[in-house]
Amino acid sequence: MNPLYIAATGMVAQQERVDVIANNLANMNTTGYQRRRASFNDLIYEDQKRPNSKHSRANGIVPGGVKAGLGVHTASFYRVVEQGNLAQTGNPFDVAIQGSGYMPVTLANGETAYTRAGAFQLNQNGQIVTHDGLTVGAGITIPPGAIEVTINNSGEVYASFEGQPQPQNLGQINLVRFPNEGGLYAIGDSMFQETTASGAPLVGTPGTAGFGSILQGFLESSNVNPVEEIANMVKAMRAYELSSKVIQTADQMMSTKTG
C-alpha cells in the first residue's frame, strides 16, 4: 500500500472533476446544452486480513477483517437530462422542445443525429436547416412567396400565402426519444447519435404521450447553474488540496523512516 499513489489518484480524480465543471461553465450559454457530472468509484482493495478467517492465536473467527483501499478512479462523465429554461426569441425558425425528445438531423455523411438545439434557419433552397446547413427531419422546404411560417405544438409546419385563405401544410417535425438518454454519444455541436447503450430511437409526434411539445419562437437555454458549478469547483479544489497535503505528509513520514 503506497499512500503517495493513493493520494495521487485523488488528485487526478479532482482534476477531472474540475475539467467537467470548466466545460459546463464554458457552455452555460450554449443552446440546448445539458450539464455533465463526474462520477467516481473506489479502486480495488488489498486484503491484509480477510473477514471470517480464523484468528492465528485463537479459535475465533475474525469478524471484520482488514481491507486497505487503493484509491479512486473516474467511473463516468454522465449527462444531467433536465429541461433548460426557455428563452423567447421571436424568430419563426427557432424551436424549443418543452419536455422529452430530440429533433432528428441528417449529417453530411447521411447518418442521423439528434439535437435539442433548435436554432434553425433557411438555406439557399428554402429548406429548414441547422446553423451548419444540416437538414432537419425529413426535409421541409418553405416555398418562395410565403408571407408567414407557423410551427404548431405538434410540429406541423404551415405557410401562409397572399390570396390564400388557408395556410398550406408543408411537413412535420417529429421527435425522437430513447430508453436511455445517457447512453447517447455526443458528437459536438449539441448533437448526439444512438448507441447500443442508448437503445433504439422511438419516433413520435410532439405532444403525444411520452413526447414533449414544440414551441415556435423559443430556444432552450443550457441547464447549467453557475452558482452550483462554482460551489462544486470550490469543493473539488479543497479535496485536491487535501490529497496534496497527504502526499506531503506521506513523503515526510517516508523520509523519517529512511533517515
C-alpha positions in Angstrom: 0.0 0.0 0.0 1.5 3.3 -1.1 -0.1 6.4 0.3 1.6 8.6 -2.3 -0.1 6.6 -5.1 -3.4 6.6 -3.3 -3.4 10.4 -2.8 -2.3 10.9 -6.4 -5.4 9.1 -7.6 -7.5 11.5 -5.5 -5.7 14.5 -7.1 -6.3 13.1 -10.6 -10.0 12.5 -9.9 -10.5 16.0 -8.6 -8.6 17.4 -11.6 -11.0 15.6 -13.9 -14.0 16.9 -11.8 -12.7 20.4 -12.3 -12.3 19.8 -16.1 -16.0 18.8 -16.2 -17.1 21.9 -14.3 -15.0 24.1 -16.5 -16.7 22.6 -19.6 -20.1 23.2 -18.0 -19.3 26.9 -17.3 -17.9 27.3 -20.8 -21.2 26.1 -22.3 -23.5 27.9 -19.9 -24.8 30.0 -22.9 -24.8 27.1 -25.4 -28.3 26.4 -26.7 -29.6 23.0 -25.6 -26.5 22.1 -23.6 -27.0 19.7 -20.7 -24.5 19.9 -17.9 -22.2 16.9 -17.1 -21.3 15.4 -13.8 -18.3 13.3 -12.9 -18.9 10.0 -11.1 -16.2 8.2 -9.1 -15.7 4.6 -7.8 -13.2 3.3 -5.3 -10.4 1.1 -6.6 -9.7 -2.5 -5.6 -8.9 -3.3 -2.0 -5.8 -5.1 -0.7 -6.8 -7.9 1.7 -4.5 -7.8 4.7 -6.9 -10.0 6.8 -10.0 -11.4 5.3 -13.2 -11.4 7.2 -14.4 -14.8 8.6 -10.8 -16.0 8.6 -9.5 -17.8 11.7 -7.5 -15.9 14.2 -3.9 -17.1 14.4 -3.8 -17.0 18.2 -7.3 -18.1 19.0 -10.1 -20.3 17.7 -12.4 -17.4 17.0 -13.4 -16.0 13.6 -12.2 -12.5 12.5 -15.5 -10.6 12.3 -14.4 -7.7 10.1 -11.0 -8.2 8.6 -8.6 -5.6 7.3 -9.1 -4.3 3.7 -6.9 -1.4 2.6 -8.2 0.8 -0.1 -6.0 1.7 -3.1 -7.6 5.0 -4.1 -10.3 6.3 -6.5 -10.9 6.4 -10.3 -13.4 8.1 -12.6 -16.3 5.9 -13.4 -18.1 8.2 -15.9 -19.0 11.6 -17.0 -22.8 11.5 -17.1 -25.2 14.0 -18.7 -27.8 15.5 -16.4 -31.0 15.2 -18.5 -33.1 18.2 -17.3 -35.1 20.8 -19.1 -33.3 24.1 -19.5 -35.1 27.4 -19.3 -37.0 28.5 -22.4 -35.9 31.9 -23.9 -38.3 33.7 -26.3 -36.5 34.9 -29.5 -39.4 35.8 -31.8 -37.5 34.1 -34.7 -40.1 31.9 -36.6 -37.4 29.3 -37.3 -36.3 29.0 -33.6 -38.0 26.0 -32.0 -37.7 24.6 -28.5 -38.8 21.2 -27.1 -40.8 21.5 -23.9 -40.5 18.1 -22.4 -38.8 14.9 -23.6 -37.4 14.3 -27.0 -34.8 15.2 -29.7 -35.1 16.5 -33.2 -33.5 14.4 -35.9 -30.9 15.9 -38.1 -29.3 14.4 -41.3 -25.5 14.7 -41.2 -23.3 15.3 -44.3 -22.4 11.5 -44.4 -26.1 10.6 -44.5 -26.2 9.4 -40.9 -28.8 10.7 -38.4 -28.0 12.8 -35.4 -30.3 14.1 -32.7 -30.4 17.6 -31.1 -32.4 19.8 -28.7 -30.7 23.0 -30.1 -33.5 24.4 -32.4 -31.7 27.5 -33.7 -32.8 26.7 -37.3 -32.7 28.8 -40.5 -33.3 28.6 -44.2 -30.7 27.6 -46.8 -30.5 28.9 -50.4 -33.2 26.4 -51.4 -35.6 27.5 -48.7 -35.1 24.3 -46.7 -35.1 24.4 -42.9 -31.5 23.5 -41.7 -29.3 23.9 -38.7 -26.7 26.6 -38.5 -24.2 24.2 -40.1 -26.6 23.6 -43.1 -27.8 20.2 -42.0 -31.3 19.1 -42.9 -33.8 19.0 -40.1 -36.1 15.9 -40.1 -37.2 14.6 -43.4 -36.5 17.9 -45.1 -39.1 20.8 -45.1 -38.9 23.4 -47.8 -40.5 26.8 -47.5 -41.8 27.9 -51.0 -41.0 31.4 -52.3 -43.7 33.8 -51.6 -44.6 32.6 -48.2 -45.6 35.5 -46.1 -45.8 33.7 -42.7 -44.5 30.4 -41.4 -46.2 28.7 -38.4 -45.0 25.7 -36.5 -47.6 24.4 -34.1 -47.1 22.4 -30.8 -47.5 19.2 -32.7 -44.6 20.0 -35.0 -46.7 20.7 -38.1 -45.2 23.4 -40.4 -47.6 25.7 -42.2 -47.0 28.5 -44.6 -49.4 31.3 -45.5 -49.6 32.9 -48.9 -51.2 36.1 -50.2 -54.6 35.4 -51.6 -55.0 32.0 -50.0 -57.3 31.9 -47.0 -56.0 28.6 -45.6 -52.3 28.0 -44.8 -50.5 25.2 -46.6 -49.2 22.2 -44.7 -45.5 21.8 -45.6 -44.5 18.9 -43.4 -44.0 17.6 -39.9 -41.1 17.8 -37.4 -41.2 14.6 -35.4 -39.5 14.0 -32.1 -37.3 11.0 -31.1 -36.7 9.6 -27.6 -34.5 6.8 -26.2 -34.8 4.3 -23.4 -31.5 5.5 -22.0 -30.7 9.1 -23.0 -27.5 9.0 -21.0 -26.2 6.4 -23.4 -26.3 8.7 -26.4 -22.9 9.6 -28.0 -22.1 13.3 -28.1 -20.5 14.3 -31.4 -20.3 18.1 -30.7 -22.5 21.0 -31.9 -25.1 19.9 -29.3 -25.8 16.7 -31.3 -25.9 13.1 -30.4 -26.0 9.7 -32.1 -27.6 6.5 -30.9 -25.5 3.7 -29.4 -26.2 0.2 -28.1 -26.4 1.7 -24.6 -29.0 4.3 -25.6 -31.3 1.8 -27.2 -33.1 2.2 -30.5 -34.8 5.5 -31.2 -38.6 5.8 -30.7 -40.2 8.2 -33.1 -43.4 10.1 -32.2 -45.5 13.2 -32.8 -44.8 16.1 -30.5 -47.4 16.5 -27.8 -48.4 12.8 -27.7 -47.7 10.5 -24.7 -44.1 10.4 -23.8 -43.0 13.2 -26.1 -42.6 16.9 -25.4 -44.3 19.7 -27.5 -42.7 22.2 -29.9 -42.6 25.9 -29.1 -42.0 28.2 -32.1 -40.0 31.4 -31.4 -38.2 29.9 -28.4 -34.8 28.3 -27.7 -33.9 26.1 -24.8 -31.1 27.5 -22.7 -28.5 25.3 -21.1 -29.4 23.8 -17.7 -26.1 24.9 -16.2 -26.4 26.6 -12.8 -23.3 28.8 -12.5 -23.6 29.2 -8.7 -23.8 25.5 -8.2 -20.9 24.9 -10.6 -18.7 27.4 -8.6 -19.7 25.7 -5.4 -18.7 22.3 -6.8 -15.4 23.8 -8.1 -14.5 25.0 -4.6 -15.3 21.6 -3.1 -13.1 20.0 -5.8 -10.2 22.4 -5.1 -10.4 21.7 -1.3 -10.4 17.9 -2.0 -7.4 18.4 -4.3 -5.5 20.4 -1.7 -6.2 17.7 1.0 -4.8 15.0 -1.3 -1.8 17.1 -2.0 -1.3 17.5 1.8 -1.5 13.7 2.2 1.4 13.4 -0.3 3.5 15.9 1.6 2.8 14.1 4.9 3.5 10.7 3.5 6.7 11.9 2.0 7.8 13.3 5.3 7.0 10.1 7.1 8.9 8.1 4.5 11.9 10.4 4.9 11.8 9.9 8.6 11.8 6.1 8.2 14.8 6.2 5.9 16.7 8.9 7.8 
